[in-house]
């Protein structure tokens, strides 16, 4: 098979059909590596639809590296509430500081420099270099992975063919317009070469696709069975003062939901070793709420038993007492929003 027109077909399709995404440059607007980087970090583990409103608000609030590096990490973490994978927010803030201090606020374009920045691995580095600097790095995300597996009819389970996919993707990477090319493949993957029932009749690369020729587009790539996640259990305490304030604390900087706000909780870290203020446990008339709150993390599922105490006379328990009516505007992670809703059903 001659693949010389592969990237040309992809780029022609992109010119007419690309998605209008807020981080994409338009017309003659200058590419801004900062925006590409922010979007790539947000898009790790999160869908385009979920990212768009967060991205727009983020760029409005912190339009450049200087602004982001001079803000408090707590503000970035609170902003991130609901997006999940909070380590990304911490790394964005850390990286902004490094670029500001060590690169004079200018986003580096060397692979060795980009890859050394917190939160940027091989994929993100390649994507930033291709999209923002038009370098011809080979970029393989899950959409491109699926397209390569189908075009080259790779019949082994997807986890066994990562290296092969990268080699094929590299072979097809064009020397020019690589940024547009990889964004085009991502668009084809999410609009046409869908995981189930791909829309092959609209596909600009159908003539190269061996899976389609073998009528196997619905079975390639071969999936790997998902592992069953372990279940962890813990307790969370919603303590409301007599003047309607709720007790919150910030989690440790390490571990799950690092640095995020929470209603005091414990018992659900990996080794169950987290501390809780003994004064909370000594409150003797907590009301245990019926049922529990469940939440999925990437590597375990959580069940939290919720305890509520109303009309509490505030004593010297450590934490922040926040007006109940202000909770909605705080950056509570989704898990804690679920806890609050559970109590208020
Ligand atoms: S022809 Fe179908 S299966 Fe092949 S790349 Fe295009 S959409 Fe995917």
Boltz pocket constraint, residues with backbone or C-beta under 6 A from the ligand:
constraints:
  - pocket:
      binder: B
      contacts: [[A, 147], [A, 150], [A, 151], [A, 192], [A, 193], [A, 194], [A, 198], [A, 199], [A, 200], [A, 203], [A, 204], [A, 205], [A, 206], [A, 209], [A, 211], [A, 212], [A, 217]]
      max_distance: 6.0
